[in-house]
Amino acid sequence: MVQRAMLDPGVWASLLALDDDPAFLDELIDLFVDDALPRAERVRAALATGDLRAAQSAAHSIRGTAANIGASEVAAMATDLEHDLDAGVPVSTERGDQLHEALQRVVTALQAKRSRPRS
């Protein structure tokens, strides 16, 4: 089985082409990290309470930010979740847990890419 990179190297090359200042990438990482896990928590809570509209909205947000930062696996998971919720497919709370776990792995990978430790 071929394992995909946690973060798409092509997206990272594009981000570096925008601005090669390490502080710029650190700021992007911080914005994602500060936002991603709370959104995943919203997905989990919404699924647990049956608020499918809120779960769909949070999954949509995760999809966009994950794609922008190069977390393609997480973006695909969020897209699938969003589409299933839109189509009325029953979605287990386990899928929210899986999305949260995948986001946690991305957060760890992103923090390793920072040019300096976060204070």
C-alpha positions as CSV (number, residue, x, y, z in Angstrom):
1,M,0.0,0.0,0.0
2,V,1.4,3.4,-1.0
3,Q,1.2,6.0,1.8
4,R,0.4,9.5,0.8
5,A,2.4,12.4,2.2
6,M,0.5,14.1,5.1
7,L,1.0,17.5,3.3
8,D,1.0,17.9,-0.5
9,P,4.5,19.0,-1.5
10,G,3.0,20.8,-4.6
11,V,0.9,23.0,-2.4
12,W,3.8,23.8,-0.2
13,A,5.9,24.7,-3.2
14,S,3.1,27.1,-4.2
15,L,2.9,28.6,-0.8
16,L,6.7,29.1,-0.8
17,A,6.4,30.8,-4.2
18,L,3.9,33.3,-2.8
19,D,6.2,34.4,-0.1
20,D,9.5,32.7,1.0
21,D,9.5,34.5,4.3
22,P,9.4,31.8,7.1
23,A,7.3,34.1,9.2
24,F,4.6,34.0,6.5
25,L,4.4,30.2,6.5
26,D,4.5,30.2,10.3
27,E,1.5,32.5,10.3
28,L,-0.4,30.3,7.9
29,I,0.4,27.3,10.0
30,D,-0.8,29.1,13.2
31,L,-4.0,30.1,11.5
32,F,-4.8,26.6,10.4
33,V,-3.8,25.0,13.8
34,D,-5.9,27.5,15.8
35,D,-8.9,26.8,13.6
36,A,-8.8,23.2,12.5
37,L,-9.2,21.2,15.7
38,P,-12.1,23.4,17.1
39,R,-13.9,22.9,13.8
40,A,-13.4,19.1,14.0
41,E,-14.8,19.3,17.5
42,R,-17.8,21.1,16.1
43,V,-18.3,18.3,13.6
44,R,-18.1,15.7,16.4
45,A,-20.5,17.5,18.7
46,A,-22.9,18.2,15.9
47,L,-23.0,14.5,14.8
48,A,-23.4,13.5,18.4
49,T,-26.5,15.7,18.8
50,G,-27.9,15.1,15.4
51,D,-27.3,18.6,14.1
52,L,-26.5,17.6,10.6
53,R,-26.6,21.1,9.2
54,A,-23.9,22.3,11.7
55,A,-21.8,19.2,11.0
56,Q,-22.1,19.8,7.2
57,S,-21.1,23.5,7.6
58,A,-18.1,22.6,9.8
59,A,-17.0,19.9,7.4
60,H,-17.3,22.3,4.5
61,S,-15.0,24.8,6.3
62,I,-12.5,22.1,7.1
63,R,-12.5,21.0,3.5
64,G,-11.5,24.4,2.2
65,T,-8.8,25.2,4.8
66,A,-7.3,21.7,4.5
67,A,-7.1,22.0,0.7
68,N,-5.5,25.4,1.0
69,I,-2.8,24.2,3.3
70,G,-2.1,21.0,1.4
71,A,-3.8,18.5,3.7
72,S,-5.4,16.6,0.8
73,E,-6.4,13.5,2.8
74,V,-8.3,15.6,5.3
75,A,-9.9,17.6,2.6
76,A,-11.1,14.4,0.9
77,M,-12.5,13.1,4.2
78,A,-14.3,16.4,4.9
79,T,-15.7,16.5,1.3
80,D,-17.0,12.9,1.6
81,L,-18.6,13.7,5.0
82,E,-20.1,16.9,3.6
83,H,-21.6,15.2,0.6
84,D,-23.0,12.3,2.6
85,L,-24.7,14.7,5.0
86,D,-26.1,16.7,2.1
87,A,-27.4,13.5,0.5
88,G,-29.0,12.4,3.8
89,V,-26.7,9.4,4.1
90,P,-26.6,8.3,7.8
91,V,-23.2,9.3,9.2
92,S,-21.8,7.8,12.4
93,T,-20.0,9.8,15.1
94,E,-17.0,7.6,14.3
95,R,-16.5,9.5,11.1
96,G,-16.2,12.7,13.1
97,D,-13.7,11.0,15.3
98,Q,-11.7,9.9,12.3
99,L,-11.7,13.4,10.9
100,H,-10.5,14.8,14.2
101,E,-7.7,12.2,14.4
102,A,-6.6,13.0,10.8
103,L,-6.6,16.7,11.5
104,Q,-4.5,16.1,14.6
105,R,-1.9,14.3,12.5
106,V,-1.8,17.2,10.1
107,V,-1.5,19.7,12.9
108,T,1.5,17.7,14.2
109,A,3.1,17.7,10.7
110,L,2.5,21.4,10.3
111,Q,4.0,22.3,13.6
112,A,7.1,20.4,12.5
113,K,7.3,22.7,9.5
114,R,7.4,25.9,11.5
115,S,10.6,27.8,11.2
116,R,10.7,28.4,14.9
117,P,8.8,27.0,17.9
118,R,5.5,28.7,18.6
119,S,5.5,30.8,21.7
